[in-house]
Amino acid sequence: MTWRLPAVVTLDEIGPLAGTISDAAGQSTGIHPLDDHPGWLAKLYRTPGGAADAKRLDDLIALPVDGLLRDATSWPVARIAADEKTLGCVIPTAPDRFRRDDGVWREIDWLAKPDHLFVRRGLTVPTRADRLSICRNLVDVAAALERHELVYSDWSYSNAFWCDTDGSVFVIDIDGCGPGPVPNIFQPNWDDPLTRRPMLADACTDRYRVALLVTRCLTGERELPLALNALADSDGLGNRGLREVLLDILLSTDRERRPSLSDLATVIAGGLYVSFGPRPERIALPPRPIVSAPKEPEQPPDAEPTPAESRQGVVAVVVVLLLILAIFVIAALAH
């Protein structure tokens, strides 16, 4: 699919916009299919960008990236401008193979769930090989960005889609990339402990967040203590080097000593984890959460008898006693 207009366009030049497919999502006011350009979307920003944003986006569009980044990401092809302002950008739509049967995008969030939740929803349970393949393709994209010295910062559950038939991935919101450092985008439970905001995000931040996403998707655990302990206890899905490189990234006491995403890409593809010089020192694993056994349901207490029930009980006892007494009297008279 080829974009046939210039790299800087106006709204009039790209033609009418269809209704948004993602209303007020993140930093955009909407993402609109282009009726005159099938397969392309106009992403309009909530706040128009100035000269610095225009240069960053123009440089990103002009970057001679390889087929991987063109095919596996929403790489921008044009900046939408009005006077000196940047209103948005033109991006490709994700292929339909990343949708579920009901039309919803298959976000990578689903891989950070245990198998029984797939069963409960009637979805195909991903095998170990499936999880490994999807994560390998995700890391390849992240490593390619790092090679171009681009920082993404926004690695999280909802910014990548995956295909359940071939393990391919599609990463969105690429137009926010830039040469580091960049704004440290906040997502709950994705904070890098060694890049506390208001610190800016850089390549070291991306390494942590990518490793965290991969660990959650490989283990099927969302909570950090559970995911880290599950990883430490595992065989790295058949590759102990994968376990070690992920733990070195996530637990390193020195953010600058974190292995690169190229290192992670090599290992997750089956290569050896080679570290020149001492490995990074690690902080201790977080304590494993104690999962309490399910409690037996408590039996409801016996109901207190009502006054009427109490009177009936007394009458019944008296009647029984009178019957017994009558039997004795009859027996005595008979003798």
C-alpha positions, -999 to +999 in steps of 0.1 A: +000+000+000+015+033-011+007+068-001+004+089-033+002+125-019+030+147-005+045+142+030+028+174+041-009+179+033-039+199+043-073+186+053-087+198+020-061+178+001-068+145+017-106+148+011-136+141+033-131+124+066-154+095+076-167+092+111-141+085+137-132+049+147-116+060+179-133+090+195-111+110+218-084+083+221-053+093+240-037+125+226-061+126+196-096+139+191-104+111+166-090+088+140-109+090+107-108+068+076-101+087+044-129+081+019-107+090-010-077+070+002-088+035+013-066+019+039-054+052+053-065+071+084-063+108+095-053+110+132-062+145+145-044+158+176-061+172+206-036+200+208-021+213+175+017+210+175+042+238+169+075+239+150+093+213+171+065+188+167+064+195+130+102+188+126+100+156+147+071+143+127+087+153+094+119+135+103+100+104+114+081+104+080+113+108+060+132+081+079+142+053+055+128+025+077+128-012+066+098-033+057+093-045+093+085-011+106+063-003+076+044-035+078+041-040+116+034-005+128+012+025+121+041+044+106+031+079+096+033+089+059+022+125+060+018+154+084-015+173+083-009+210+085-027+243+086-006+274+085+023+268+110+003+243+130+004+205+129-031+192+131-024+155+129-009+128+106-019+102+081-013+066+092-022+031+078-050+012+092-042-021+109-050-052+088-082-071+096-063-102+107-057-084+140-095-083+147-115-109+166-145-126+150-167-099+166-147-071+149-129-059+180-091-054+178-072-082+195-051-061+219-020-076+234-036-071+267-052-105+263-019-123+265-013-110+300-041-132+313-040-169+324-053-197+302-085-202+321-098-168+312-094-176+275-115-208+281-141-188+300-145-164+271-146-192+245-113-181+230-085-203+217-059-207+244-024-196+232+003-222+236+037-216+249+049-215+213+022-189+204+032-166+233+068-169+224+062-161+187+041-131+194+065-117+219+094-123+195+077-103+168+069-075+193+106-073+205+117-072+168+097-040+164+110-025+196+146-034+187+142-018+153+130+015+169+160+014+192+184+009+163+170+041+148+175+058+182+138+064+186+121+063+220+085+051+221+077+055+258+041+043+255+046+005+257+015-009+274-014-033+270-035-014+245-009-001+220-002-033+201-025-059+184-017-095+177-029-122+153-038-156+166-031-174+133+005-163+125+017-146+157+023-113+139+019-079+157+009-044+148+021-015+170+001+017+170+007+054+180+041+053+164+037+090+155+046+098+191+081+085+187+111+107+186+148+108+194+152+106+231+146+118+256+108+122+252+079+128+276+075+100+301+040+089+293+021+077+324+002+044+323-010+028+355+013-001+365+039+007+338+062+031+357+099+024+354+112+025+390+145+040+378+128+066+356+105+083+380+084+112+365+091+141+359+122+124+344+120+121+307+118+087+290+148+074+270+161+041+256+166+027+291+129+034+299+118+016+268+139-014+277+122-018+310+086-014+296+092-038+267+107-064+291+077-059+314+052-063+286+070-094+273+072-109+308+034-104+314+026-119+280+048-149+284+036-157+320+000-147+316+003-127+348-006-090+351+005-083+386+042-075+388+052-097+418+033-126+403+048-121+368+084-117+381+082-148+403+065-168+376+094-158+352+121-166+378+105-201+384+102-208+347+126-223+321+122-192+299+098-212+276+127-235+268+154-208+269+169-200+302+188-172+286+155-155+279+146-157+316+180-142+326+180-113+301+145-103+311+153-104+348+185-084+342+165-057+325+137-056+351+157-060+383+190-041+374+200-016+400+216+006+373+193+017+344+223+022+322+234-014+326+201-028+313+207-051+283+196-036+250+165-045+231+188-059+204+202-082+231+166-093+240+157-098+203+187-121+198+179-142+229+141-145+223+149-157+188+169-186+203+204-170+205+227-171+234+227-145+261+262-131+259+272-104+283+306-088+279+318-079+314+299-084+347+262-088+345+241-060+361+235-063+398+199-070+406+175-060+433+157-088+451+126-103+436+094-089+452+078-112+477+055-138+462+019-129+470+002-154+493-028-168+476-052-180+503-072-211+497-109-206+490-129-207+522-157-232+527-190-213+527-202-208+563-233-226+574-261-202+584-268-204+621-298-223+632-328-201+633-342-192+667-377-208+672-406-183+670-429-180+701-456-199+683-432-227+675-421-228+711-457-232+724-464-260+699-433-278+711-444-276+748-479-289+739-464-318+720-442-328+750-472-326+774-493-348+751-465-374+749-461-375+787-499-379+792-500-408+768-472-425+787-489-420+820-522-434+806-503-465+795-489-471+830-524-466+846-541-491+822-513-516+828-517-513+866-555-517+865-551-548+844-532-565+872 
